[in-house]
Amino acid sequence: MLRFFIGRLAVLIPTFLGVSLIAFSFIRMLPGDPVMLLSGERVMAPDRHAQIMHDLGFDRPMYVQYFDYLGKVLHGDLGTSIVTKRPVLGEFLTLFPATLELSFCAIMLAVCLGVPAGIFAAVKRGTWFDQSVMGVALIGYSMPIFWWGLLLIIFFSGYLGWTPVSGRISLMYFFKPVTGFMLIDSLLSGQKGAFASAVSYLILPTIVLATIPLAVIARQTRSAMLEVLGEDYVRTARSKGLKPLRVVGVHALRNAMIPVITTIGLQIGVLLAGAILTETIFSWPGIGKWMVDSVFKRDYAVVQGGLLLIAGVIMLVNLIVDVLYGFINPRIRH
């Protein structure tokens, strides 16, 4: 198992280097001068502009800037924001709990609804339930996040007035963050109604962010279950007179979960990508909105560091998924 883990870990090294190069190049391909954007509407003298470019290191050759940046990254320094003058890693760690909380709720909703829906659709293949689940999953997968989010805001927040529009908690509640996770901090605050307020602000963003992963997980679970249910060992288990729940839940589901877990792992990347739109729509103060604002401001350090850290999270999740393969099916280790 250790060799299996080390082998998977070694693959991440070239991936990390490739991501660092893409992150470095991406922001520099966008039009716009970061120094001029910092000055706003003020006219900057050419010599002052050249001095700031030199101070920030933007006047050096690109390959020199990249290797200097890579060396700092390998030493744990992701740079400093040219807008806020704060370390990129510190800003990321401050905002990441908000995105993690939203993503965790979204993936839990997608798994808790998508896996059972896919299992029952496979067991009830060809029935109205199967067709309904697959039809709804197709609609959910095809629905643009920005349109779906605005539609829910108009209906539930604007027309019905059931849910708030933006933010993480009502302005009526104020307490010092302990963990950065609003659900936990609202409970720790001891303020009456704070937890319910945090939940109400989380409902719509969670639904919007979970829609596409839920649809993908449901369809993948159904496909995997249909393939497994046709195997000889499942027919043998049924011929022995085992209860249908045991045949489906023990014999079939365990082998069907390998592609499903792969899908769930891949959806983490979808969640982090979808969080950019979702957080922008709902003004959710997470890394998605932080990255969008940084792109508009041409904050090189934030965009580079943010992309690298997000990619690191995705690579870590994929590593965990690979390790889980070995526990679910020991043959994969070899």
TIMARNU-55475 format. One line per field, with one value per residue (C-alpha): x, y, z; residue number from 1. Coordinates in Angstrom, 2 decimals, decimal comma. Each point is the difference from the previous one (the first is absolute). Example, Ala and Ser with C-alpha at 12.3 -4.5 7.8 and 13.67 -1.06 7.14 Angstrom:
2
c1: [12,30 | 1,37] $
c2: [-4,50 | 3,44] $
c3: [7,80 | -0,66] $
seq: [1 | 2] $
This chain:
334
c1: [0,00 | 2,92 | 1,46 | -3,43 | -0,24 | 3,54 | -0,62 | -3,13 | 1,84 | 2,84 | -2,44 | -1,02 | 3,46 | -0,09 | -3,67 | 0,89 | 2,75 | -2,36 | -2,68 | 2,54 | 1,01 | -3,62 | -0,87 | 3,00 | -0,78 | -3,78 | -0,20 | 2,79 | -1,85 | -2,91 | 0,04 | 0,49 | 2,81 | -0,13 | 1,84 | -2,43 | -2,94 | 1,48 | 0,19 | -3,70 | -1,00 | 3,17 | 2,55 | 3,35 | 3,28 | 2,02 | 2,99 | -2,25 | -1,65 | 3,41 | 1,13 | -3,05 | 0,40 | 3,62 | -0,92 | -2,57 | 2,42 | -2,27 | 2,72 | 2,14 | -0,14 | -2,92 | 2,12 | 1,94 | -3,28 | -1,32 | 3,03 | 0,17 | -3,71 | 0,45 | 2,91 | -2,09 | -2,92 | 2,24 | 1,03 | -3,64 | -0,21 | -2,90 | 0,66 | -1,79 | -3,10 | 0,85 | -3,43 | -0,43 | 3,72 | -0,87 | 1,58 | -1,92 | 0,09 | -1,44 | -2,88 | -0,69 | -0,12 | -2,34 | -2,47 | 0,33 | -2,23 | -2,96 | 0,56 | 0,69 | -3,21 | -2,05 | 1,72 | -0,36 | -3,73 | -0,39 | 1,87 | -1,86 | -3,32 | 1,12 | 1,19 | -2,93 | -2,52 | 1,94 | 1,23 | -3,40 | -1,75 | 2,44 | -0,34 | -3,79 | -0,02 | 2,20 | -2,12 | -3,19 | 1,47 | -2,50 | -2,69 | -1,41 | 2,30 | 3,10 | -1,05 | -0,94 | 3,34 | 2,01 | -2,12 | 0,47 | 3,73 | 0,36 | -1,77 | 2,16 | 3,22 | -0,98 | -1,04 | 2,46 | 0,99 | -0,36 | -3,51 | -1,11 | 1,30 | -1,72 | -3,23 | 0,02 | 0,76 | -2,89 | -2,48 | 0,97 | 1,57 | -1,86 | -3,46 | -0,47 | 2,44 | 1,04 | 3,79 | 2,54 | 1,71 | 3,67 | 2,55 | 0,58 | -2,03 | -2,36 | 1,52 | -1,97 | 2,60 | 3,59 | 2,62 | 3,71 | 0,73 | 1,62 | 0,21 | -1,02 | -2,93 | -3,14 | -2,16 | 2,46 | 0,76 | -3,68 | -0,52 | 3,04 | -1,18 | -3,00 | -2,15 | -3,59 | -0,98 | 3,55 | 0,26 | -3,41 | 1,05 | 3,24 | -1,95 | -2,49 | 2,85 | 1,54 | -3,07 | -0,12 | 3,78 | 0,16 | -2,85 | 1,52 | 3,49 | -1,26 | -2,23 | 2,57 | 1,93 | -3,30 | -1,04 | 3,39 | 0,15 | -3,55 | 0,68 | 3,37 | -1,44 | -2,81 | 2,41 | 2,40 | -2,80 | -1,53 | 3,37 | 0,57 | -3,54 | 0,56 | 3,10 | 0,04 | 0,72 | -3,10 | -2,18 | 1,58 | -0,79 | -3,61 | -0,27 | 1,12 | -3,08 | 1,69 | -2,20 | -0,05 | 1,24 | 3,08 | 0,67 | -0,18 | 1,46 | 2,87 | 0,90 | -0,76 | 0,52 | 3,57 | 1,31 | -2,19 | 1,41 | 3,45 | -1,08 | -2,40 | 2,83 | 2,03 | -2,90 | -0,38 | 3,72 | -0,18 | -2,99 | 2,21 | 1,63 | -3,44 | -1,08 | 2,99 | -0,53 | -3,73 | 0,73 | 1,45 | -3,38 | -2,05 | 1,96 | -0,17 | -3,78 | -0,68 | 2,85 | 1,39 | 3,35 | 2,09 | 2,95 | -2,16 | -1,05 | 3,52 | 1,46 | -2,48 | 0,76 | 3,74 | -0,26 | -1,77 | 2,68 | 2,84 | 1,34 | 2,64 | 1,05 | -3,57 | -1,04 | 3,20 | -0,11 | -3,74 | 0,09 | 2,92 | -1,73 | -3,30 | 1,87 | 1,77 | -3,33 | -1,29 | 3,18 | -0,26 | -3,62 | 0,99 | 2,79 | -2,49 | -2,33 | 2,86 | 0,81 | -3,66 | 0,08 | 2,53 | -2,26 | -3,16 | 1,65 | 3,43 | 0,75 | 0,53 | 3,09 | 1,77] $
c2: [0,00 | 2,34 | -0,50 | 0,66 | 3,27 | 1,14 | -0,73 | 2,12 | 2,75 | 0,08 | 0,72 | 3,23 | 1,58 | 0,63 | 0,92 | 2,64 | 1,43 | 0,12 | 1,78 | 2,54 | 0,82 | 0,34 | 2,14 | 2,25 | 0,38 | 0,37 | 3,39 | 1,45 | -0,88 | 2,22 | 3,57 | 2,78 | 1,56 | -0,83 | 3,20 | 2,18 | -1,81 | 0,73 | 3,70 | 0,13 | 3,19 | 1,85 | 0,75 | -1,66 | 1,42 | -2,37 | -0,02 | -0,81 | -2,80 | -1,44 | 0,18 | -1,93 | -2,60 | -0,43 | -0,24 | -2,71 | -1,84 | 0,24 | 1,48 | -3,14 | -2,74 | -2,40 | -3,09 | 1,80 | 1,03 | -3,57 | -1,72 | 2,63 | -0,59 | -3,79 | 0,24 | 2,06 | -2,43 | -2,97 | 1,90 | 0,59 | 3,63 | 0,61 | 3,71 | 3,12 | 1,59 | 3,20 | 1,37 | -0,85 | -0,43 | -3,18 | -3,45 | -2,09 | -3,10 | 1,94 | 1,35 | -3,46 | -1,61 | 2,75 | -0,43 | -3,74 | -1,13 | 1,82 | -1,82 | -3,30 | 0,28 | 0,71 | -2,76 | -2,54 | 0,67 | -0,19 | -3,31 | -1,52 | 0,99 | -1,38 | -3,33 | -0,51 | 0,55 | -1,12 | -3,43 | -1,28 | 1,43 | -1,79 | -3,30 | 0,02 | 1,07 | -3,00 | -2,42 | 1,43 | 0,13 | 0,96 | 1,17 | 3,49 | 0,59 | -0,84 | 2,26 | 2,83 | -0,13 | -0,04 | 2,80 | 2,23 | -0,85 | 1,01 | 3,30 | 0,66 | -0,75 | 2,25 | 2,97 | 2,95 | 0,87 | 3,76 | -0,31 | -2,58 | 2,11 | 3,16 | -1,91 | -1,33 | 3,46 | 1,55 | -2,67 | -0,92 | 3,28 | 2,55 | -1,48 | -2,22 | 1,77 | -3,30 | 0,27 | 2,84 | 1,15 | 0,30 | -0,36 | -2,69 | 1,21 | 2,81 | 3,33 | -0,40 | -2,47 | 0,94 | -2,25 | -0,68 | -2,87 | -3,01 | -2,60 | 2,02 | -2,38 | 2,05 | -2,96 | -0,96 | 3,56 | 0,88 | -2,96 | 0,91 | 3,61 | -1,07 | 2,73 | -1,05 | -0,34 | 0,36 | -3,61 | 0,16 | 3,22 | -1,60 | -2,99 | 2,25 | 1,82 | -3,34 | -1,62 | 1,60 | 0,00 | -3,65 | -0,99 | 1,91 | -1,41 | -3,57 | -0,20 | -1,11 | -2,41 | -1,53 | -0,67 | -1,48 | -2,23 | -1,29 | -0,90 | -1,61 | -2,01 | -1,31 | -0,95 | -1,76 | -1,85 | -1,21 | -1,41 | -1,76 | -1,35 | -1,97 | -1,79 | -3,74 | 0,33 | 2,18 | -2,58 | -2,68 | 1,97 | 0,35 | -3,70 | -0,81 | 1,73 | 3,02 | 2,97 | 2,65 | 2,65 | -2,11 | -0,78 | 3,66 | 1,59 | -2,43 | -1,99 | 2,53 | 3,39 | -0,55 | -0,71 | 2,68 | 2,62 | 0,10 | 2,08 | 1,93 | 1,00 | 1,05 | 2,19 | 1,49 | 0,80 | 1,70 | 2,04 | 1,74 | 1,83 | 0,78 | 1,35 | 2,31 | 1,21 | 0,42 | 1,82 | 2,88 | 0,68 | -0,95 | 2,22 | 2,89 | -0,33 | -0,28 | 2,32 | -2,91 | 1,10 | -2,98 | -0,67 | -0,02 | 3,62 | 0,84 | -1,44 | 1,81 | 3,34 | -0,67 | -0,74 | 3,31 | 1,81 | -1,91 | -1,02 | -2,40 | -1,46 | -0,79 | -1,61 | -2,07 | -1,07 | -0,56 | -2,25 | -1,93 | -0,52 | -1,03 | -2,45 | -1,32 | -0,66 | -1,83 | -2,09 | -0,89 | -1,13 | -2,11 | -1,58 | -0,88 | -1,50 | -2,12 | -1,28 | -0,81 | -2,22 | -2,19 | -0,47 | -0,66 | -2,38 | -1,32 | -1,30 | 3,61 | 0,30 | -2,47] $
c3: [0,00 | 0,72 | -3,50 | -1,47 | 1,98 | -0,90 | -3,68 | -0,02 | 1,91 | -2,53 | -2,83 | 1,73 | -0,37 | -3,79 | 0,33 | 2,57 | -2,22 | -2,97 | 2,03 | 1,29 | -3,60 | -1,12 | 3,03 | -0,67 | -3,72 | 0,25 | 1,68 | -2,17 | -3,19 | 1,02 | -1,34 | 2,53 | 2,00 | 3,73 | 0,93 | -1,97 | 1,60 | 3,43 | -0,80 | -0,86 | -1,77 | 0,99 | -2,72 | 0,79 | -1,20 | -2,23 | 2,36 | 2,96 | -2,01 | -0,91 | 3,63 | 1,27 | -2,77 | 1,09 | 3,69 | -0,77 | -2,30 | -3,05 | -2,22 | 0,09 | -2,67 | 0,40 | 0,58 | 2,75 | 1,66 | -0,23 | 1,53 | 2,71 | 0,73 | -0,04 | 2,43 | 2,41 | -0,30 | 0,84 | 3,13 | 0,96 | -1,15 | -2,39 | -0,18 | 1,20 | -1,48 | -1,84 | 0,93 | 3,69 | 0,81 | 1,91 | -0,50 | -2,50 | 2,19 | 2,94 | -2,09 | -1,41 | 3,45 | 1,20 | -2,88 | -0,68 | 2,92 | -1,61 | -3,30 | 1,76 | 2,02 | -3,11 | -2,03 | 2,81 | 0,34 | -3,79 | -0,39 | 2,97 | -1,56 | -3,37 | 1,46 | 2,40 | -2,78 | -3,08 | 1,16 | 1,28 | -3,07 | -2,30 | 1,91 | -0,07 | -3,66 | -0,85 | 2,04 | -1,55 | -3,49 | -2,70 | 2,44 | 0,35 | 2,98 | -2,05 | -2,86 | 2,37 | 1,85 | -3,22 | -1,50 | 3,04 | 0,08 | -3,65 | 0,64 | 3,07 | -1,86 | -2,92 | 2,14 | 0,08 | 3,56 | -0,40 | -1,49 | 2,57 | 2,88 | -1,18 | -0,57 | 3,58 | 1,37 | -1,93 | 1,10 | 3,57 | 1,11 | -2,09 | -0,54 | 3,08 | 2,33 | 1,61 | -0,30 | 0,12 | -3,18 | 0,90 | 2,79 | 2,63 | 3,00 | 0,96 | 1,10 | 3,23 | 1,23 | 0,72 | 1,57 | -0,37 | -2,42 | 1,63 | -2,78 | -3,05 | -0,58 | 0,58 | 1,02 | 2,74 | 1,08 | 0,26 | 2,33 | 2,08 | 0,31 | 2,08 | -1,60 | -0,44 | -3,65 | -1,34 | -1,21 | -1,70 | -1,73 | -1,24 | -1,34 | -1,83 | -1,77 | -1,01 | -1,56 | -3,45 | -0,70 | 1,03 | -2,31 | -2,92 | 0,51 | 0,57 | -3,07 | -2,59 | 2,31 | 1,13 | -3,60 | -0,92 | 3,10 | -0,54 | -3,64 | 0,78 | 2,91 | -2,19 | -2,78 | 2,39 | 1,77 | -3,25 | -1,07 | 3,33 | 0,30 | -3,19 | 1,32 | 0,71 | 3,72 | 0,46 | -1,77 | 2,18 | 3,14 | -1,12 | -0,82 | 3,55 | 1,27 | 1,55 | 0,72 | -2,76 | 2,45 | 0,80 | -3,66 | -1,02 | 3,12 | 0,68 | -3,10 | -2,74 | 1,58 | 1,20 | -3,50 | -1,54 | 2,37 | -1,65 | -3,04 | 2,24 | 2,36 | -3,04 | -1,07 | 3,48 | 0,08 | -3,39 | 1,15 | 2,58 | -2,88 | -1,43 | 3,38 | 0,29 | -3,57 | 0,58 | 3,26 | -2,01 | -1,65 | 3,04 | 2,38 | -2,45 | -0,38 | 3,74 | 1,13 | 2,00 | 1,49 | -1,10 | -2,26 | -3,14 | 0,38 | 1,16 | -3,20 | -2,25 | 1,66 | -0,31 | -3,72 | -0,61 | 2,01 | -1,72 | 3,41 | -1,32 | 3,34 | 1,11 | -3,29 | -0,20 | 3,62 | -0,01 | -3,06 | 1,45 | 3,35 | -1,61 | -2,22 | 3,10 | 1,69 | -3,09 | -0,24 | 3,69 | -0,47 | -3,02 | 2,05 | 2,74 | -2,62 | -1,40 | 3,48 | 0,60 | -3,10 | 1,74 | 3,01 | -2,01 | -2,47 | 1,15 | -3,51 | -1,16 | 2,23 | -2,31] $
seq: [1 | 2 | 3 | 4 | 5 | 6 | 7 | 8 | 9 | 10 | 11 | 12 | 13 | 14 | 15 | 16 | 17 | 18 | 19 | 20 | 21 | 22 | 23 | 24 | 25 | 26 | 27 | 28 | 29 | 30 | 31 | 32 | 33 | 34 | 35 | 36 | 37 | 38 | 39 | 40 | 41 | 42 | 43 | 44 | 45 | 46 | 47 | 48 | 49 | 50 | 51 | 52 | 53 | 54 | 55 | 56 | 57 | 58 | 59 | 60 | 61 | 62 | 63 | 64 | 65 | 66 | 67 | 68 | 69 | 70 | 71 | 72 | 73 | 74 | 75 | 76 | 77 | 78 | 79 | 80 | 81 | 82 | 83 | 84 | 85 | 86 | 87 | 88 | 89 | 90 | 91 | 92 | 93 | 94 | 95 | 96 | 97 | 98 | 99 | 100 | 101 | 102 | 103 | 104 | 105 | 106 | 107 | 108 | 109 | 110 | 111 | 112 | 113 | 114 | 115 | 116 | 117 | 118 | 119 | 120 | 121 | 122 | 123 | 124 | 125 | 126 | 127 | 128 | 129 | 130 | 131 | 132 | 133 | 134 | 135 | 136 | 137 | 138 | 139 | 140 | 141 | 142 | 143 | 144 | 145 | 146 | 147 | 148 | 149 | 150 | 151 | 152 | 153 | 154 | 155 | 156 | 157 | 158 | 159 | 160 | 161 | 162 | 163 | 164 | 165 | 166 | 167 | 168 | 169 | 170 | 171 | 172 | 173 | 174 | 175 | 176 | 177 | 178 | 179 | 180 | 181 | 182 | 183 | 184 | 185 | 186 | 187 | 188 | 189 | 190 | 191 | 192 | 193 | 194 | 195 | 196 | 197 | 198 | 199 | 200 | 201 | 202 | 203 | 204 | 205 | 206 | 207 | 208 | 209 | 210 | 211 | 212 | 213 | 214 | 215 | 216 | 217 | 218 | 219 | 220 | 221 | 222 | 223 | 224 | 225 | 226 | 227 | 228 | 229 | 230 | 231 | 232 | 233 | 234 | 235 | 236 | 237 | 238 | 239 | 240 | 241 | 242 | 243 | 244 | 245 | 246 | 247 | 248 | 249 | 250 | 251 | 252 | 253 | 254 | 255 | 256 | 257 | 258 | 259 | 260 | 261 | 262 | 263 | 264 | 265 | 266 | 267 | 268 | 269 | 270 | 271 | 272 | 273 | 274 | 275 | 276 | 277 | 278 | 279 | 280 | 281 | 282 | 283 | 284 | 285 | 286 | 287 | 288 | 289 | 290 | 291 | 292 | 293 | 294 | 295 | 296 | 297 | 298 | 299 | 300 | 301 | 302 | 303 | 304 | 305 | 306 | 307 | 308 | 309 | 310 | 311 | 312 | 313 | 314 | 315 | 316 | 317 | 318 | 319 | 320 | 321 | 322 | 323 | 324 | 325 | 326 | 327 | 328 | 329 | 330 | 331 | 332 | 333 | 334] $
